[in-house]
Amino acid sequence: MPGPAGFGPAPYGQGPYGQGPYGRGPGYPGMGYPMMGMRGRMRPMGGAYLRRRGISSTVMGAVILVIGVVITVGTYGAASSSATGGAYYVPWGLIVIGGLWIIRGLTMLARSTRLP
């Protein structure tokens, strides 16, 4: 099969512009593949899937947040009971990430009620 003008034949049975011998490749994300390219109003996943994912994100966010709070309370209790005052640790990264995951999960749950 000849290639573009000036480039000679395409090697290995390819088409003229680099596509494989079995037709076009997967194309751009979101072009008929259910989990690729979620943009705008394209929502190929159903409400039940989004509901499960929202619940799991909310639970994981709560677990991460609770771990951060437990570490903060534990180190504060140890620091306040020491004679010199001590120092305590606030893992604000865990607390912020846990809070963001909770918000993300709750928005998924709210969105899942609008989908079939």
C-alpha positions as CSV (number, residue, x, y, z in Angstrom):
1,M,0.0,0.0,0.0
2,P,1.6,3.3,-0.9
3,G,2.2,6.0,1.7
4,P,1.9,9.7,1.4
5,A,3.5,11.5,-1.5
6,G,7.3,11.5,-1.2
7,F,7.5,8.9,1.6
8,G,7.3,5.6,-0.3
9,P,5.3,2.6,0.8
10,A,4.2,2.1,4.3
11,P,6.0,-0.7,6.2
12,Y,4.5,-3.8,7.7
13,G,1.1,-3.6,6.1
14,Q,0.1,-0.3,7.6
15,G,-2.3,2.1,5.9
16,P,-1.1,5.3,4.2
17,Y,-1.0,7.4,7.4
18,G,0.3,5.1,10.1
19,Q,-2.8,3.3,11.2
20,G,-2.4,-0.4,11.8
21,P,-3.3,-3.2,9.4
22,Y,-6.6,-3.8,11.3
23,G,-8.1,-0.4,10.8
24,R,-8.1,2.7,12.9
25,G,-6.8,2.6,16.5
26,P,-8.8,3.6,19.5
27,G,-9.0,7.2,18.4
28,Y,-9.2,10.1,20.8
29,P,-10.3,9.6,24.5
30,G,-14.0,9.7,24.8
31,M,-14.8,8.5,21.3
32,G,-16.9,5.4,22.1
33,Y,-14.9,4.1,24.9
34,P,-16.9,4.2,28.1
35,M,-14.4,5.3,30.7
36,M,-12.1,7.6,28.7
37,G,-12.4,11.3,28.3
38,M,-15.1,12.3,30.8
39,R,-15.7,15.9,29.7
40,G,-18.7,18.1,29.7
41,R,-22.0,16.3,29.6
42,M,-20.7,12.9,28.6
43,R,-21.6,10.5,31.4
44,P,-21.6,6.9,30.1
45,M,-21.5,5.5,33.6
46,G,-24.8,4.8,35.3
47,G,-26.2,6.2,38.6
48,A,-25.6,2.9,40.5
49,Y,-21.9,2.9,39.6
50,L,-21.5,6.6,40.6
51,R,-23.4,5.9,43.8
52,R,-21.1,3.0,44.8
53,R,-18.0,5.1,43.9
54,G,-19.4,8.1,45.9
55,I,-20.0,6.0,49.0
56,S,-16.5,4.5,48.8
57,S,-14.9,7.9,48.4
58,T,-16.9,9.3,51.3
59,V,-15.9,6.4,53.6
60,M,-12.3,6.5,52.6
61,G,-12.2,10.3,53.1
62,A,-13.7,9.9,56.5
63,V,-11.2,7.2,57.4
64,I,-8.3,9.4,56.3
65,L,-9.7,12.4,58.2
66,V,-10.2,10.4,61.4
67,I,-6.7,9.1,61.2
68,G,-5.4,12.7,61.0
69,V,-7.6,13.8,63.9
70,V,-6.6,10.8,66.1
71,I,-2.9,11.5,65.4
72,T,-3.5,15.2,66.4
73,V,-5.4,14.4,69.6
74,G,-2.9,11.6,70.6
75,T,0.2,13.8,70.2
76,Y,-1.6,16.8,71.9
77,G,-2.5,14.6,74.8
78,A,1.1,13.3,75.1
79,A,2.5,16.9,74.8
80,S,0.1,18.4,77.4
81,S,0.8,15.6,80.0
82,S,4.6,16.0,79.8
83,A,6.3,18.2,82.4
84,T,8.0,20.4,79.8
85,G,5.0,21.0,77.7
86,G,6.3,19.1,74.6
87,A,5.3,19.5,71.0
88,Y,2.4,18.0,69.2
89,Y,1.9,17.1,65.6
90,V,-1.0,18.2,63.3
91,P,-1.0,16.1,60.1
92,W,-3.0,18.8,58.2
93,G,-2.3,17.0,54.9
94,L,-4.4,14.0,56.0
95,I,-7.1,16.2,57.4
96,V,-7.4,18.3,54.2
97,I,-7.2,15.3,51.8
98,G,-9.8,13.5,53.9
99,G,-12.1,16.5,53.8
100,L,-11.7,16.8,50.0
101,W,-12.4,13.1,49.5
102,I,-15.6,13.5,51.6
103,I,-16.7,16.5,49.5
104,R,-15.9,14.6,46.3
105,G,-17.9,11.5,47.5
106,L,-20.9,13.6,48.5
107,T,-20.9,15.4,45.1
108,M,-20.8,12.0,43.4
109,L,-23.7,10.8,45.6
110,A,-25.7,13.9,44.7
111,R,-24.9,13.5,41.0
112,S,-25.9,9.8,41.1
113,T,-29.5,10.6,42.1
114,R,-30.0,12.5,38.8
115,L,-28.8,9.6,36.7
116,P,-30.7,6.5,35.8
